[in-house]
Amino acid sequence: MLFKRENYQIKSNSIGFYQNLEHLDGIGISAVPANLYKDKKRDEVVIFYFRKGATHATVYTQSNIKSENIKWNLNNSKDKIYALLVNTRNANAFTGKEGYKSINNIASLLADSLSKKQSLDEEEPKKIRIKNLLFASTGTIGESFPEKKIADSIPNLVNSIKYVQNKYVWMKAAMGILTTDTKPKLSMEECKIAGTPIKIYGVAKGSGMIHPDMATTLGFVFTDAKINGNILKKLLKKNIQNTFNAISCDGDTSTNDMVSLFSTGYAKNKEIKSYKDKTLNEFEKSLNSVLKNLAKSVAADGEGASKFVDIKVEKSKNENDAKKICFSIANSPLVKTAISGEDPNWGRIIMAIGKAKVKINLNKLNLFIGPHKIIENGKLSNNYNESDVAEYMKSIEIKITVQIGTGKKEFEVFTMDLTKKYIEINSDYRS
C-alpha cells in the first residue's frame, strides 16, 4: 500500500495503522467546512462537545511567541470544560489584539449556541460560559484570523454534533484538523480501573514544525474514566515526556503546540483520590500507549518523509544525557539526509554524538544501525560489513541504537528522514 502526498509517494510502514475508534460516552463530535481553504472542499472546523462537562489537563508550547488561542485558554479556561473547538488553515499567531478578540467573539457565540443545545437535549440544562471552552488553531502564522467564516460555521457545526460515534465520525474529526499531514492520526486503548472497563481514545495532527517543548503538536485524548483535573495534570505532565516530547521532524517548535486530556466521568469507576493510587497503574500504562502511538504517527508522517527513524541511547549516566544525544542525532540534517539517501554513513552519527557535549566512555561506546553492530568498544567492529548495512538502509523503518557506557539510564526519540520533498512542501506552503 502507498500513501500519497500530492505527486510524491512514500511506502507504507507499521506506524499509524488505523484503529477502529467507536463510541465513548459523554462526548459529541462534529466537523464541518468553513471555506478557509480557497481551492479545497474539506472540513476545517471541528468541535468535541462534552454534554455533562469534562475535567481536563493541557500542556502548551513553551515558545516565547504563543498563538492568541493559547493566550486565551491560559487566561480564561476553567477546570470543567464543555467544548474544544479546533480550526485548521490559520494559526491565529502573531495576530495581536484582533486575533485575541476574534477568539473571544467566537467563544461568546459558541457558548450561546451550546447553551441552547443544552436546553433542548438535557433534563438539567447548564448555562455554558466562555470559560467552559477551549480553542486550538493550526495553520499559517501571521495571517488575519478568519473570524467571520468560522463564526458563520458555528450553527452548522453545533447542529451536526453526533452523540453516538463510530470510526467514520472519529476519522472525519481527525481529518478535519490536518494541514500538510498526509493522513489522520488516531489511537485507542481499553483498560480497567479497579475492575471498571475504561476507554482512552486520541487524535492528533502534526507534520512539520515539530520539536519537543512541552507538547510538540496538536493532540487530544479522551477517556470516560472518572478522574479529577489535578490527577489528570500529573498524569499528562509525566507521560508527555517520553511521547510527544520525544519526537522531532525538523527541530522547529510551533507557536501553537497543545496536547489536552479530557475525562467525561461516564465510566463511574471508584473515586481516585491520589495520583499514586495503584488502581491507576493500568490506566497510566494505556494512556502512555495512546500518547506514544499518536506521537510516533506524527513523526512517521513528517513533511516529505520516506522513512521513520527510531533513535535510542542506552547505558547513560542519566536520562537527560541520553535525551541530548538522541535529539542531536534526530535533528542533524546530515544524518537525516544520509538516511534519506540510504547511505550507511555512520560517521555522521558519530559526529552527532560528539556535538551533544555529553560525557561518554569512548572505550565502551557501541553503535548499532538496525541489527548491525558498527562500533564496538570505541572501535569499528570486526564484523562490520557495509554492504549489509546498505541493504538495511533501504528499510522503511530505521533503528539507531547508541550505548555510551556511563550508566544504566536510557531515552528514545522518534523522527524521520529529510528529503527534497520537505523543501518543496515548505517553499510552496502558502501558494
Summary of the structure (lengths in Angstrom):
residues: 431
radius of gyration: 22.4
end to end distance: 29.3
largest distance: 75.0
contacts: 1520
relative contact order: 0.14
helix: 34%
strand: 26%
